[in-house]
Amino acid sequence: MNQTAILWPMIAHVLLVCIVYVRLGWRRRIAVQTGAASPNQFKLRTREPEVSAATANNLVNQFELPVLFHVLCLALFMTRGASYLTVVLAWLFVLLRYFHAYVHVTSNDLRYRSPAFAAGFVVLVVMWAVFAAPSRRGIAKVSDRPRTRRSSSCRT
């Protein structure tokens, strides 16, 4: 399998983060234009206006659980451990993040948002379990690698 396939779900998640950033800027601009907030309110997160609060919270959320996702994808890439299973699971995780973000910044209905988050969490745990299983990764342990014989003579 082409190991770079594991990078595409990461790129898709970065796109989601960019979309949420743009939406947050747009929502904050509306808040200032309508008088619901002043620019000074954005200095501290404790004073986020209601019109942009859910989007701001979602942006923070994109730097919590997904950090473990990005670390895992990079680890899979570096160890050549990406497989069809891990790539499919990575895409599933990202799709669940898109759905979670959509619900979070629109209706914010916990009946949909919580299960989407939980499903993404489970997918990520399964991905980590697959990565941690040495027989699945096909990666030789350090002790399994052939040792090279070093010459005892010193060359000058």
DSSP file with accessible surface (Angstrom, degrees, kcal/mol):
  #  RESIDUE AA STRUCTURE BP1 BP2  ACC     N-H-->O    O-->H-N    N-H-->O    O-->H-N    TCO  KAPPA ALPHA  PHI   PSI    X-CA   Y-CA   Z-CA
    1    1 A M              0   0   80      0, 0.0     2,-0.5     0, 0.0    81,-0.1   0.000 360.0 360.0 360.0 143.5    0.0    0.0    0.0
    2    2 A N    >   -     0   0  112      1,-0.2     3,-1.7     2,-0.1     4,-0.2  -0.580 360.0-150.1 -71.0 117.5    1.2    3.5   -0.7
    3    3 A Q  G >  S+     0   0   16     -2,-0.5     3,-1.3     1,-0.3     4,-0.2   0.735  89.1  70.7 -66.8 -22.5    2.0    4.9    2.7
    4    4 A T  G >> S+     0   0   55      1,-0.3     3,-1.7     2,-0.2     4,-0.7   0.684  77.5  82.0 -70.2 -12.5    1.1    8.5    1.7
    5    5 A A  G X4 S+     0   0   23     -3,-1.7     3,-0.6     1,-0.3    -1,-0.3   0.812  83.4  61.0 -60.8 -27.5   -2.5    7.5    1.7
    6    6 A I  G <> S+     0   0    0     -3,-1.3     4,-0.6    -4,-0.2    -1,-0.3   0.703  96.6  61.4 -73.3 -16.8   -2.6    8.0    5.4
    7    7 A L  H <> S+     0   0   44     -3,-1.7     4,-2.1    -4,-0.2    -1,-0.2   0.781  88.3  70.2 -80.0 -27.2   -1.7   11.6    5.0
    8    8 A W  H <X S+     0   0  148     -4,-0.7     4,-2.5    -3,-0.6     5,-0.2   0.900  95.5  51.1 -63.2 -41.5   -4.8   12.5    3.0
    9    9 A P  H  > S+     0   0    0      0, 0.0     4,-2.0     0, 0.0    -1,-0.2   0.898 109.4  53.2 -62.0 -33.5   -7.2   12.2    5.9
   10   10 A M  H  X S+     0   0   25     -4,-0.6     4,-2.3     2,-0.2    -2,-0.2   0.931 108.7  48.6 -63.4 -44.4   -4.9   14.5    7.9
   11   11 A I  H  X S+     0   0   89     -4,-2.1     4,-2.2     1,-0.2    -1,-0.2   0.906 109.2  53.5 -62.8 -39.5   -5.0   17.1    5.1
   12   12 A A  H  X S+     0   0   17     -4,-2.5     4,-1.8     1,-0.2    -1,-0.2   0.881 108.7  49.6 -63.5 -36.6   -8.8   16.8    5.0
   13   13 A H  H  X S+     0   0    4     -4,-2.0     4,-2.3     2,-0.2    -1,-0.2   0.903 107.2  53.8 -70.0 -38.1   -8.9   17.5    8.8
   14   14 A V  H  X S+     0   0   78     -4,-2.3     4,-2.4     1,-0.2    -2,-0.2   0.909 106.4  53.7 -60.8 -38.8   -6.7   20.5    8.3
   15   15 A L  H  X S+     0   0   97     -4,-2.2     4,-2.5     1,-0.2    -1,-0.2   0.917 106.2  52.4 -60.9 -41.7   -9.2   21.8    5.8
   16   16 A L  H  X S+     0   0    6     -4,-1.8     4,-2.6     2,-0.2    -2,-0.2   0.927 107.8  51.1 -59.3 -44.4  -11.9   21.4    8.4
   17   17 A V  H  X S+     0   0   15     -4,-2.3     4,-2.5     1,-0.2    -1,-0.2   0.925 109.9  50.1 -60.0 -42.4   -9.9   23.5   10.8
   18   18 A C  H  X S+     0   0   66     -4,-2.4     4,-2.4     1,-0.2    -1,-0.2   0.907 109.7  51.0 -62.7 -41.3   -9.5   26.2    8.2
   19   19 A I  H  X S+     0   0   86     -4,-2.5     4,-2.6     2,-0.2    -2,-0.2   0.920 110.6  48.4 -62.1 -43.7  -13.2   26.1    7.5
   20   20 A V  H  X S+     0   0    6     -4,-2.6     4,-2.7     2,-0.2    -2,-0.2   0.906 109.9  52.6 -65.8 -39.1  -14.0   26.5   11.2
   21   21 A Y  H  X S+     0   0  122     -4,-2.5     4,-2.4     2,-0.2    -2,-0.2   0.928 110.7  47.2 -60.2 -45.3  -11.5   29.4   11.4
   22   22 A V  H  X S+     0   0  107     -4,-2.4     4,-2.5     1,-0.2    -2,-0.2   0.935 112.7  49.1 -63.1 -44.5  -13.2   31.2    8.5
   23   23 A R  H  X S+     0   0   66     -4,-2.6     4,-3.0     1,-0.2     5,-0.2   0.909 110.0  51.8 -62.3 -39.9  -16.6   30.6   10.1
   24   24 A L  H  X S+     0   0   10     -4,-2.7     4,-2.6     2,-0.2     5,-0.2   0.935 110.2  48.0 -63.3 -45.4  -15.4   31.9   13.4
   25   25 A G  H  X S+     0   0   43     -4,-2.4     4,-2.3     1,-0.2    -1,-0.2   0.915 113.6  48.2 -59.8 -41.2  -14.0   35.1   11.9
   26   26 A W  H  X S+     0   0  134     -4,-2.5     4,-2.3     2,-0.2    -2,-0.2   0.930 112.5  47.6 -65.9 -44.9  -17.3   35.6   10.0
   27   27 A R  H  X S+     0   0   59     -4,-3.0     4,-2.1     1,-0.2    -2,-0.2   0.892 112.9  48.8 -65.7 -38.7  -19.4   35.0   13.1
   28   28 A R  H  X S+     0   0   62     -4,-2.6     4,-2.2    -5,-0.2    -1,-0.2   0.893 109.2  52.8 -67.9 -38.6  -17.3   37.4   15.2
   29   29 A R  H  X S+     0   0  164     -4,-2.3     4,-2.8    -5,-0.2    -2,-0.2   0.927 109.3  49.1 -62.0 -43.2  -17.5   40.1   12.5
   30   30 A I  H  X S+     0   0   46     -4,-2.3     4,-2.5     1,-0.2     6,-0.3   0.918 108.7  54.1 -61.0 -41.9  -21.3   39.8   12.5
   31   31 A A  H  <>S+     0   0    0     -4,-2.1     6,-1.6     1,-0.2     5,-1.4   0.910 112.5  42.9 -60.7 -41.3  -21.3   40.1   16.2
   32   32 A V  H ><5S+     0   0   53     -4,-2.2     3,-1.0     4,-0.2    -2,-0.2   0.933 114.0  50.7 -70.9 -43.4  -19.3   43.3   16.1
   33   33 A Q  H 3<5S+     0   0  126     -4,-2.8    -2,-0.2     1,-0.3    -1,-0.2   0.854 112.8  45.6 -64.8 -34.9  -21.3   44.8   13.2
   34   34 A T  T 3<5S-     0   0  101     -4,-2.5    -1,-0.3    -5,-0.2    -2,-0.2   0.491 114.6-114.5 -87.5  -3.8  -24.6   44.1   14.9
   35   35 A G  T < 5S+     0   0   62     -3,-1.0    -3,-0.2    -4,-0.4    -4,-0.1   0.528  83.4 121.9  84.4   5.6  -23.4   45.5   18.2
   36   36 A A  S   <S+     0   0   62     -5,-1.4     2,-0.3    -6,-0.3    -4,-0.2   0.685  82.5  11.1 -73.3 -16.5  -23.7   42.1   20.0
   37   37 A A        -     0   0    9     -6,-1.6    -2,-0.3    -7,-0.1    -1,-0.1  -0.982  67.6-132.8-154.2 159.1  -20.0   42.4   20.8
   38   38 A S    >   -     0   0   49     -2,-0.3     3,-2.0     1,-0.1     4,-0.4  -0.842  34.4-111.6-110.4 155.7  -17.1   44.8   20.8
   39   39 A P  G >  S+     0   0   89      0, 0.0     3,-1.5     0, 0.0     4,-0.1   0.833 115.6  64.6 -56.2 -29.3  -13.7   43.9   19.4
   40   40 A N  G >  S+     0   0   99      1,-0.3     3,-1.5     2,-0.2     4,-0.3   0.729  86.0  72.5 -67.1 -20.9  -12.2   44.0   22.9
   41   41 A Q  G X  S+     0   0   33     -3,-2.0     3,-0.6     1,-0.3     6,-0.4   0.731  87.2  64.2 -65.1 -20.7  -14.4   41.1   23.9
   42   42 A F  G <  S+     0   0   48     -3,-1.5    -1,-0.3    -4,-0.4    -2,-0.2   0.435  77.4  85.1 -88.0   3.3  -12.2   38.7   21.9
   43   43 A K  G <  S+     0   0  161     -3,-1.5     2,-0.4     1,-0.2    -1,-0.2   0.885  99.2  31.7 -69.1 -38.0   -9.2   39.3   24.1
   44   44 A L  S X  S-     0   0  112     -3,-0.6     3,-1.6    -4,-0.3    -1,-0.2  -0.962  76.0-136.3-121.3 139.3  -10.3   36.7   26.5
   45   45 A R  G >  S+     0   0  118     -2,-0.4     3,-1.1     1,-0.3    -1,-0.1   0.655  97.4  76.0 -68.2 -13.0  -12.3   33.6   25.7
   46   46 A T  G 3  S+     0   0  124      1,-0.2    -1,-0.3    -4,-0.0    -4,-0.1   0.671  93.9  51.4 -73.5 -11.2  -14.5   34.1   28.7
   47   47 A R  G <  S+     0   0  134     -3,-1.6    -1,-0.2    -6,-0.4    -2,-0.1  -0.034  72.2 145.8-116.8  31.8  -16.3   36.9   26.9
   48   48 A E    <   -     0   0   29     -3,-1.1     5,-0.1     1,-0.1    -6,-0.1  -0.515  51.2-119.5 -70.1 127.4  -17.2   35.2   23.6
   49   49 A P    >>  -     0   0   11      0, 0.0     3,-1.4     0, 0.0     4,-1.3  -0.319  21.4-113.7 -66.4 154.5  -20.6   36.4   22.3
   50   50 A E  H 3> S+     0   0  183      1,-0.3     4,-0.6     2,-0.2     3,-0.3   0.847 112.2  64.6 -57.6 -35.7  -23.3   33.9   21.9
   51   51 A V  H 34 S+     0   0   45      1,-0.2    -1,-0.3     2,-0.1     4,-0.2   0.781 118.8  23.7 -63.3 -24.8  -23.4   34.2   18.1
   52   52 A S  H <> S+     0   0    0     -3,-1.4     4,-2.6     2,-0.1    -1,-0.2   0.433  95.8  96.5-118.9  -0.2  -19.8   32.9   17.9
   53   53 A A  H  X S+     0   0   25     -4,-1.3     4,-2.7    -3,-0.3     5,-0.2   0.906  84.9  48.4 -61.4 -45.5  -19.5   30.8   21.1
   54   54 A A  H  X S+     0   0   27     -4,-0.6     4,-2.3     1,-0.2    -1,-0.2   0.912 113.6  47.7 -64.5 -39.7  -20.3   27.4   19.5
   55   55 A T  H  > S+     0   0    4      2,-0.2     4,-2.3     1,-0.2    -1,-0.2   0.914 112.0  49.8 -67.1 -41.5  -17.9   28.0   16.6
   56   56 A A  H  X S+     0   0    1     -4,-2.6     4,-2.0     1,-0.2    -2,-0.2   0.918 112.0  48.6 -62.1 -42.1  -15.1   29.1   19.0
   57   57 A N  H  X S+     0   0   80     -4,-2.7     4,-2.2    -5,-0.2    -1,-0.2   0.884 109.9  52.1 -65.0 -38.3  -15.7   26.1   21.2
   58   58 A N  H  X S+     0   0    0     -4,-2.3     4,-1.5    -5,-0.2    -1,-0.2   0.899 106.1  53.9 -66.3 -37.8  -15.6   23.8   18.1
   59   59 A L  H >< S+     0   0   16     -4,-2.3     3,-0.5     1,-0.2     4,-0.3   0.935 109.4  47.5 -61.7 -44.9  -12.3   25.3   17.0
   60   60 A V  H >< S+     0   0   56     -4,-2.0     3,-1.9     1,-0.2    -1,-0.2   0.921 107.9  57.5 -59.7 -40.7  -10.8   24.5   20.4
   61   61 A N  H >< S+     0   0   25     -4,-2.2     3,-1.5     1,-0.3     4,-0.4   0.809  95.0  65.0 -61.1 -29.8  -12.3   21.0   20.1
   62   62 A Q  T << S+     0   0    2     -4,-1.5    -1,-0.3    -3,-0.5    -2,-0.2   0.609 101.4  51.2 -70.8 -10.3  -10.4   20.5   16.8
   63   63 A F  T <  S+     0   0  109     -3,-1.9    -1,-0.3    -4,-0.3    -2,-0.2   0.123 104.8  59.8-112.6  21.2   -7.1   20.7   18.8
   64   64 A E  S X> S+     0   0  105     -3,-1.5     3,-1.4     3,-0.1     4,-0.6   0.598 115.9  10.6-108.1 -95.2   -8.1   18.1   21.4
   65   65 A L  H >> S+     0   0   17     -4,-0.4     4,-1.1     1,-0.3     3,-1.1   0.881 122.5  63.3 -57.3 -40.5   -8.9   14.6   20.3
   66   66 A P  H 3> S+     0   0    0      0, 0.0     4,-2.6     0, 0.0    -1,-0.3   0.755  89.0  69.7 -61.8 -19.2   -7.6   15.2   16.7
   67   67 A V  H <> S+     0   0   69     -3,-1.4     4,-2.4     1,-0.2     5,-0.2   0.939  99.3  48.8 -61.9 -41.1   -4.1   15.8   18.0
   68   68 A L  H <X S+     0   0   90     -3,-1.1     4,-2.1    -4,-0.6    -1,-0.2   0.848 109.5  54.0 -64.5 -33.6   -3.9   12.1   18.9
   69   69 A F  H  X S+     0   0    0     -4,-1.1     4,-2.7     2,-0.2    -2,-0.2   0.939 109.3  46.0 -64.3 -47.7   -5.2   11.4   15.3
   70   70 A H  H  X S+     0   0   39     -4,-2.6     4,-2.4     2,-0.2     5,-0.2   0.906 112.2  50.8 -65.6 -41.1   -2.4   13.4   13.7
   71   71 A V  H  X S+     0   0   77     -4,-2.4     4,-2.4    -5,-0.2    -1,-0.2   0.930 112.3  47.8 -60.5 -44.5    0.3   11.9   15.9
   72   72 A L  H  X S+     0   0    0     -4,-2.1     4,-3.0     2,-0.2     5,-0.2   0.926 110.3  50.5 -64.1 -45.4   -1.0    8.4   15.0
   73   73 A C  H  X S+     0   0    0     -4,-2.7     4,-2.4     1,-0.2    -1,-0.2   0.917 112.3  47.4 -61.3 -41.3   -1.1    9.1   11.3
   74   74 A L  H  X S+     0   0   86     -4,-2.4     4,-2.9     2,-0.2    -1,-0.2   0.905 112.0  50.4 -66.2 -38.6    2.4   10.4   11.3
   75   75 A A  H  X S+     0   0   25     -4,-2.4     4,-2.1     2,-0.2     6,-0.3   0.918 110.7  49.2 -64.5 -42.3    3.5    7.4   13.3
   76   76 A L  H  <>S+     0   0    1     -4,-3.0     5,-2.7     2,-0.2     6,-0.9   0.911 113.7  46.9 -62.2 -41.9    1.8    5.1   10.8
   77   77 A F  H ><5S+     0   0   64     -4,-2.4     3,-1.1    -5,-0.2    -2,-0.2   0.947 113.2  47.5 -65.1 -46.7    3.5    6.9    7.9
   78   78 A M  H 3<5S+     0   0  144     -4,-2.9    -1,-0.2     1,-0.3    -2,-0.2   0.817 117.6  41.5 -68.1 -31.1    7.0    6.9    9.5
   79   79 A T  T 3<5S-     0   0   47     -4,-2.1    -1,-0.3    -5,-0.2    -2,-0.2   0.344 108.9-120.5 -96.8   5.5    6.9    3.2   10.5
   80   80 A R  T < 5S+     0   0  176     -3,-1.1    -3,-0.2    -4,-0.4    -4,-0.1   0.844  73.2 133.5  56.8  37.3    5.3    2.2    7.2
   81   81 A G      < +     0   0    9     -5,-2.7     2,-0.2    -6,-0.3    -4,-0.2   0.396  23.4 121.6 -98.3   2.0    2.4    0.8    9.2
   82   82 A A        +     0   0    6     -6,-0.9     2,-0.3   -81,-0.1   -77,-0.1  -0.476  36.2 170.3 -69.4 133.8   -0.4    2.3    7.1
   83   83 A S     >  -     0   0   41     -2,-0.2     4,-2.5     1,-0.1     5,-0.2  -0.804  51.7 -94.1-131.9 174.9   -2.8   -0.3    5.8
   84   84 A Y  H  > S+     0   0  173     -2,-0.3     4,-2.5     1,-0.2     5,-0.2   0.915 125.9  52.8 -58.3 -39.4   -6.1   -0.3    4.0
   85   85 A L  H  > S+     0   0   72      1,-0.2     4,-2.6     2,-0.2    -1,-0.2   0.942 110.4  45.0 -62.0 -49.1   -7.8   -0.8    7.4
   86   86 A T  H  > S+     0   0    0      1,-0.2     4,-2.3     2,-0.2    -1,-0.2   0.878 113.5  50.5 -67.3 -34.3   -6.0    2.2    9.0
   87   87 A V  H  X S+     0   0   15     -4,-2.5     4,-2.4     2,-0.2    -1,-0.2   0.931 111.7  47.3 -68.5 -43.0   -6.6    4.4    6.0
   88   88 A V  H  X S+     0   0   95     -4,-2.5     4,-2.4    -5,-0.2    -2,-0.2   0.935 113.6  48.3 -62.8 -43.5  -10.4    3.6    6.0
   89   89 A L  H  X S+     0   0   23     -4,-2.6     4,-2.6    -5,-0.2    -1,-0.2   0.892 109.5  53.3 -64.2 -37.4  -10.5    4.2    9.7
   90   90 A A  H  X S+     0   0    0     -4,-2.3     4,-2.3     2,-0.2    -2,-0.2   0.925 110.1  46.9 -63.5 -43.8   -8.7    7.5    9.3
   91   91 A W  H  X S+     0   0  102     -4,-2.4     4,-2.7     2,-0.2    -2,-0.2   0.904 111.3  52.2 -65.0 -38.3  -11.2    8.6    6.7
   92   92 A L  H  X S+     0   0   74     -4,-2.4     4,-2.4     2,-0.2    -2,-0.2   0.926 108.7  50.7 -62.7 -43.7  -14.1    7.5    9.0
   93   93 A F  H  X S+     0   0    0     -4,-2.6     4,-2.1     1,-0.2    -2,-0.2   0.938 111.9  47.1 -58.4 -46.4  -12.6    9.5   11.9
   94   94 A V  H  X S+     0   0    2     -4,-2.3     4,-2.5     2,-0.2    -2,-0.2   0.917 110.3  51.8 -65.5 -42.0  -12.4   12.6    9.7
   95   95 A L  H  X S+     0   0  108     -4,-2.7     4,-2.4     1,-0.2    -1,-0.2   0.912 110.1  49.7 -60.2 -40.7  -15.9   12.2    8.3
   96   96 A L  H  X S+     0   0   34     -4,-2.4     4,-2.9     1,-0.2    -1,-0.2   0.874 108.9  52.7 -65.8 -35.3  -17.1   11.9   11.9
   97   97 A R  H  X S+     0   0    2     -4,-2.1     4,-2.7     2,-0.2    -2,-0.2   0.901 109.0  49.6 -66.0 -39.9  -15.2   15.1   12.8
   98   98 A Y  H  X S+     0   0   70     -4,-2.5     4,-2.6     2,-0.2    -2,-0.2   0.936 113.6  45.7 -62.7 -46.0  -16.9   17.0    9.9
   99   99 A F  H  X S+     0   0   94     -4,-2.4     4,-2.6     2,-0.2     5,-0.2   0.933 113.3  49.6 -63.3 -45.5  -20.3   15.8   11.0
  100  100 A H  H  X S+     0   0    4     -4,-2.9     4,-2.6     1,-0.2    -2,-0.2   0.925 112.8  47.3 -58.1 -45.9  -19.5   16.7   14.7
  101  101 A A  H  X S+     0   0    4     -4,-2.7     4,-2.5     2,-0.2    -1,-0.2   0.914 110.4  52.5 -64.0 -42.7  -18.3   20.1   13.6
  102  102 A Y  H  X S+     0   0  150     -4,-2.6     4,-0.9     1,-0.2     6,-0.2   0.944 113.8  42.3 -59.3 -48.2  -21.4   20.7   11.4
  103  103 A V  H ><>S+     0   0    5     -4,-2.6     5,-3.6     1,-0.2     3,-0.6   0.926 113.3  54.0 -64.3 -42.4  -23.7   19.9   14.3
  104  104 A H  H 3<5S+     0   0   10     -4,-2.6    -2,-0.2    -5,-0.2    -1,-0.2   0.892 114.0  39.5 -60.8 -42.8  -21.7   21.9   16.8
  105  105 A V  H 3<5S+     0   0   21     -4,-2.5    -1,-0.2    -5,-0.1    -2,-0.2   0.512 125.9  33.7 -91.2  -2.9  -21.7   25.1   14.7
  106  106 A T  T <<5S-     0   0   65     -4,-0.9    -3,-0.2    -3,-0.6    -2,-0.1   0.549 136.1  -6.1-111.5 -93.9  -25.3   24.8   13.6
  107  107 A S  T   5S-     0   0   80     -5,-0.2    -3,-0.2     2,-0.1     3,-0.2   0.759  71.7-150.5 -77.5 -26.7  -28.0   23.3   15.8
  108  108 A N      < +     0   0   64     -5,-3.6     2,-0.7    -6,-0.2    -4,-0.2   0.830  30.7 171.9  55.5  35.0  -25.5   22.1   18.5
  109  109 A D    >>  -     0   0   38     -6,-0.3     4,-2.6     1,-0.2     3,-1.7  -0.648  28.0-155.8 -80.0 114.0  -27.9   19.3   19.2
  110  110 A L  H 3> S+     0   0   95     -2,-0.7     4,-1.5     1,-0.3    -1,-0.2   0.718  87.9  72.9 -65.8 -20.4  -26.3   16.9   21.7
  111  111 A R  H 34 S+     0   0  174      1,-0.2    -1,-0.3     2,-0.1    -2,-0.0   0.802 116.1  22.4 -63.0 -26.9  -28.5   14.0   20.5
  112  112 A Y  H <> S+     0   0  121     -3,-1.7     4,-1.6     2,-0.1    -2,-0.2   0.754 122.4  54.9-104.7 -38.0  -26.3   14.0   17.3
  113  113 A R  H  X S+     0   0   54     -4,-2.6     4,-2.4     2,-0.2     5,-0.2   0.930 105.7  50.3 -67.1 -47.0  -23.1   15.7   18.5
  114  114 A S  H  X S+     0   0   61     -4,-1.5     4,-2.8     1,-0.2     5,-0.2   0.934 111.6  46.4 -61.9 -47.2  -22.3   13.4   21.4
  115  115 A P  H  > S+     0   0   74      0, 0.0     4,-2.8     0, 0.0    -1,-0.2   0.889 111.7  52.9 -63.6 -34.2  -22.7   10.1   19.5
  116  116 A A  H  X S+     0   0    7     -4,-1.6     4,-2.2     2,-0.2    -2,-0.2   0.924 111.9  45.3 -64.9 -42.5  -20.6   11.6   16.6
  117  117 A F  H  X S+     0   0   73     -4,-2.4     4,-2.5     2,-0.2    -1,-0.2   0.941 113.9  49.0 -64.2 -46.2  -17.9   12.5   19.1
  118  118 A A  H  X S+     0   0   49     -4,-2.8     4,-2.5     1,-0.2    -2,-0.2   0.908 110.6  50.2 -61.8 -42.0  -18.1    9.1   20.8
  119  119 A A  H  X S+     0   0   39     -4,-2.8     4,-2.6     1,-0.2    -1,-0.2   0.918 110.7  49.7 -64.0 -41.3  -18.0    7.2   17.5
  120  120 A G  H  X S+     0   0    1     -4,-2.2     4,-2.4     1,-0.2    -2,-0.2   0.903 109.9  51.5 -62.7 -40.4  -14.9    9.2   16.5
  121  121 A F  H  X S+     0   0  103     -4,-2.5     4,-2.5     2,-0.2    -2,-0.2   0.933 110.4  48.1 -61.1 -46.2  -13.3    8.4   19.8
  122  122 A V  H  X S+     0   0   85     -4,-2.5     4,-2.6     1,-0.2    -2,-0.2   0.924 110.6  51.3 -62.4 -43.8  -13.9    4.7   19.3
  123  123 A V  H  X S+     0   0   14     -4,-2.6     4,-2.5     1,-0.2    -1,-0.2   0.926 110.8  48.9 -59.5 -43.4  -12.5    4.8   15.8
  124  124 A L  H  X S+     0   0    4     -4,-2.4     4,-2.5     2,-0.2    -2,-0.2   0.913 109.7  50.9 -65.4 -40.4   -9.4    6.5   17.1
  125  125 A V  H  X S+     0   0   73     -4,-2.5     4,-2.4     2,-0.2    -1,-0.2   0.922 110.3  50.1 -62.3 -42.0   -8.9    3.9   19.9
  126  126 A V  H  X S+     0   0   62     -4,-2.6     4,-2.6     2,-0.2    -2,-0.2   0.925 109.2  52.0 -62.7 -41.9   -9.3    1.1   17.3
  127  127 A M  H  X S+     0   0    0     -4,-2.5     4,-2.4     1,-0.2    -2,-0.2   0.924 110.4  47.9 -60.1 -43.9   -6.7    2.8   15.1
  128  128 A W  H  X S+     0   0   83     -4,-2.5     4,-2.5     1,-0.2    -1,-0.2   0.886 110.4  52.4 -64.5 -37.6   -4.3    3.0   18.0
  129  129 A A  H  X S+     0   0   60     -4,-2.4     4,-1.2     2,-0.2    -2,-0.2   0.917 109.7  48.6 -64.4 -41.7   -4.9   -0.6   18.9
  130  130 A V  H  < S+     0   0   20     -4,-2.6     3,-0.4     1,-0.2    -2,-0.2   0.924 113.1  48.2 -63.4 -42.6   -4.1   -1.7   15.3
  131  131 A F  H  < S+     0   0   30     -4,-2.4    -2,-0.2     1,-0.2    -1,-0.2   0.897 110.6  51.2 -64.2 -39.4   -1.0    0.4   15.4
  132  132 A A  H  < S+     0   0   66     -4,-2.5    -1,-0.2    -5,-0.2    -2,-0.2   0.704  87.6  91.6 -74.4 -19.0    0.1   -1.1   18.8
  133  133 A A    >X  -     0   0   31     -4,-1.2     4,-1.5    -3,-0.4     3,-1.1  -0.665  64.6-159.2 -80.6 107.7   -0.3   -4.7   17.6
  134  134 A P  H 3>>S+     0   0   62      0, 0.0     4,-1.4     0, 0.0     5,-0.6   0.852  88.7  56.5 -58.6 -35.6    3.1   -5.7   16.3
  135  135 A S  H 345S+     0   0  113      1,-0.2    -2,-0.1     2,-0.2    -3,-0.0   0.811 108.9  47.9 -68.0 -26.1    1.8   -8.5   14.2
  136  136 A R  H <45S+     0   0  161     -3,-1.1    -1,-0.2    -6,-0.2    -5,-0.1   0.813 108.2  53.2 -81.2 -32.7   -0.6   -6.1   12.4
  137  137 A R  H  <5S-     0   0   64     -4,-1.5    -2,-0.2    -7,-0.1    -1,-0.2   0.791  89.7-143.3 -76.8 -28.7    2.0   -3.5   11.6
  138  138 A G  T  <5 +     0   0   72     -4,-1.4     2,-0.5     1,-0.3    -3,-0.1   0.809  50.5 142.0  69.9  27.6    4.5   -5.7    9.9
  139  139 A I      < -     0   0   41     -5,-0.6    -1,-0.3   -58,-0.1     2,-0.2  -0.888  51.6-124.3-106.8 130.8    7.4   -3.8   11.5
  140  140 A A        -     0   0   51     -2,-0.5     2,-0.1    -3,-0.1     5,-0.1  -0.472  24.5-122.4 -72.6 138.2   10.4   -5.6   12.7
  141  141 A K    >>  -     0   0  119     -2,-0.2     3,-1.2     1,-0.1     4,-0.8  -0.423  26.7-109.5 -71.4 159.0   11.4   -5.1   16.3
  142  142 A V  G >4 S+     0   0  112      1,-0.3     3,-1.1     2,-0.2    -1,-0.1   0.906 121.5  53.4 -57.5 -39.5   14.8   -3.7   16.9
  143  143 A S  G 34 S+     0   0   87      1,-0.2    -1,-0.3     4,-0.0     4,-0.1   0.714 104.4  57.1 -70.6 -18.1   15.8   -7.1   18.4
  144  144 A D  G <4 S+     0   0  106     -3,-1.2    -1,-0.2     2,-0.1    -2,-0.2   0.596  84.2 100.6 -86.9 -12.8   14.6   -8.8   15.2
  145  145 A R  S << S-     0   0  136     -3,-1.1     2,-0.1    -4,-0.8    -3,-0.0  -0.484  85.6-102.2 -74.5 145.2   16.8   -6.8   12.8
  146  146 A P        -     0   0  124      0, 0.0     2,-0.3     0, 0.0    -1,-0.1  -0.396  36.8-127.2 -66.4 139.7   20.0   -8.5   11.6
  147  147 A R        -     0   0  227     -4,-0.1     2,-0.4    -2,-0.1    -4,-0.0  -0.687  14.4-135.0 -88.5 141.5   23.0   -7.3   13.4
  148  148 A T        -     0   0  120     -2,-0.3     2,-0.5     1,-0.0    -1,-0.0  -0.770  20.7-121.7 -94.8 140.1   26.0   -6.0   11.5
  149  149 A R        -     0   0  242     -2,-0.4     2,-0.4     1,-0.0    -1,-0.0  -0.683  23.7-145.7 -83.5 127.2   29.4   -7.2   12.5
  150  150 A R        -     0   0  220     -2,-0.5     2,-0.2     1,-0.0    -1,-0.0  -0.765  16.9-119.1 -93.3 140.8   31.7   -4.4   13.5
  151  151 A S        -     0   0   84     -2,-0.4    -1,-0.0     1,-0.1     0, 0.0  -0.533  10.3-150.3 -77.0 138.1   35.3   -4.8   12.7
  152  152 A S  S    S+     0   0  129     -2,-0.2     2,-0.2     2,-0.1    -1,-0.1   0.597  70.3  96.2 -84.1 -12.4   37.6   -4.7   15.7
  153  153 A S  S    S-     0   0   73      1,-0.0     2,-0.5     0, 0.0    -2,-0.1  -0.558  70.7-136.9 -79.9 146.5   40.4   -3.2   13.7
  154  154 A C        -     0   0  115     -2,-0.2     2,-0.4     0, 0.0    -2,-0.1  -0.880  13.0-148.1-105.2 125.0   40.8    0.5   13.8
  155  155 A R              0   0  222     -2,-0.5     0, 0.0     1,-0.0     0, 0.0  -0.753 360.0 360.0 -93.5 141.8   41.6    2.3   10.5
  156  156 A T              0   0  184     -2,-0.4    -1,-0.0     0, 0.0     0, 0.0  -0.774 360.0 360.0-119.5 360.0   43.7    5.4   10.5
